[in-house]
Amino acid sequence: MAKKPSAPPATPNRPRPDEPQPYKASKAELLEFYKQMLLIRRFEEKAGQLYGLGLIGGFCHLYIGQEAVAVGLQSALTEKDSVITGYRDHGHMLLCNIPPKDVMAELTGRAAGISKGKGGSMHMFSVEHKFYGGHGIVGAQVSLGTGLAFSHKYSEDGGVCLAYFGDGAANQGQVYESFNMAELWKLPIIYVIENNQYAMGTSVNRASAEDQLYRRGESFRIPGIQVDGMDVLACRGAAEEALAWVRAGKGPLILEMKTYRYRGHSMSDPAKYRSRDEVQAVRDKSDPIEHAKKLLEEMGVKEEELKAAEQEIRKQVNEAADFAEQTPEPEPGELYTDVLVESY
């Protein structure tokens, strides 16, 4: 009689980062986070207006509602680090210290734009600011971000790549090829899944067999953390923990940021797949800017100071829009520049 096989030995617990704690921001830091989120909100609202007027062509994907994610994460980066994202990219660019007028001019296809008017809304880019796109192909930035992380490791520059993608892109095949290489080579990359609940018009639980997206790296031994993406302090706390993990040479990490977009997938999306009541409920209970404002008031920041910040930001955004409308379009010869880079 054959001997009954014994059960396989239990797999030891894999190492994983500590559970992140909300960042303990000073009043000055929280006020800066508030201003950055407000800048993105007002900038995106203005972009929506310009699109409606026909001054922005093509596609335009707004970041309204998701501001806490990029502000919380990118506030923890250093000048050595790199950022790459998909086509909902305006807010990420502003946080890379790219002037609003340069971003708005790019949206309107002007020569003064950050990509000389040739990238538009979805394909902005700036090596100088360590921002590597803006990518219209769903999930493409994940593979490219993995390459950026390889570059950081190869050059030993101490940098980390922050690669953003959405819940829809999380189902793309190249994402998992990238996960495999990143863990195999212990690359310095944080994969940020901005789970705004809807991949275009399909809710995440209808499109994903595993809708707890922070678990998507488990088969590659990549740990994941789920974060309240509507709380800027929770986002910054998660960034601190993730960066400490990756900078220690422990390999990649996944952050699933549970957030929500208030507008349609793009400006052409009427968003009929969800009710107005659903959107309003999130605005009422979880708006990241209102949450930060409430915390600031509890810290003693006066209403007058917050109103002054709002007025200054509106002025900045209006000036960016005026600049974008008045600056000239690219010369026809610009079609032939920056098309090919030869490397020897």
Helices and strands as residue ranges (DSSP letters): H 27-52, H 67-74, E 82-84, H 90-95, H 100-107, H 140-155, E 161-166, G 169-171, H 173-184, E 189-195, E 198-199, E 202-203, H 204-207, G 213-215, G 218-220, E 224-228, H 232-247, E 253-258, H 276-286, H 288-298, H 303-326, G 332-336
